[in-house]
Amino acid sequence: MARDVQRIIEVGNSIGPSFNVNKCELIADPATTIADPLLQSFERIAVKDATLLGAALFHGPTLDSVWAARLDRSLRRPV
């Protein structure tokens, strides 16, 4: 995976967009050991807490929280 990230950085730099490491997240089980220094610099997110554009990716507390927030917003809207 580290080689893939490095390739994305290289290609991106050659066509213009820059890779912002400060915005990167690494979704992995907390027990997973990450040896690559670049990947270690990414914010670590547990699989159970992973979201994509505000949508929970897996069943669990994060999905429950996202749905509860959406329900709350929908109940507050005037009819």
N, C-alpha and C positions, 0 to 999 in steps of 0.2 A: 504494500500500500504506500509506503514511503516513496518508492520509486515513481509511482503514479502521481503522487502529489508534486514531486520534484519536476516531473514532465509537464504537468499543468502549469507550474510556475514558469518554466522555460518557454513554453509555447505562448502563454499569455504575455510574457514580457516581449516576445518577438513581434506580436501583433498589436501591442498597445496597452491592454488592461494590466494593472499590477495586482499582485496577489497580496491581500491584506491579512496577514497572520493573526492580527488582533481580532478579527471577525470570525476566525475559524473555530469550529467545535469538533471534538472527537467523541463519537458515540460508541461506547464500549462498556462491557461489564467491568465493574470496579476492580475485579481480581485480575484483569488482563494487564500484563506487563508491557509497557511501551518503551522500546529501547532507542528509537530514533529521536534525536534532539529536536528536529523540526516538529514532529508529531507531539512530542512532549510539551511544546510551547502552545499547543491548541488548548482551548478550554475543554475540560473533561466533562462529559455528560453521561450519566448512567443510562443504560438502555431503557429502563422503566420510566425515565423522565424525558425521553426524546420527543421533540415536536418538530414539525416541518410547516413553516408559515402559519404557526399558531394551532395546528391540528396535531393532536396526540398520535403517535405512530403505533402504540401498543396498548392493550388493555391494562388497566391498573389505576393507581391514584391520579396520575397525570390526565388520563382520559376523563376520569370522573370530574376533576377540577375544571377542565376545558368545557365539558358539557354543562356543569353547574353555572359557570360564568355566562355561557350562551343563553341558558334558560333565564338567568337573572336579567340579562340585557333585554331579552324578548318580553319579559313580564313588565319591564319599566316603560316600554314603548307605548305611546298613546294609541288607542284604537280608533 
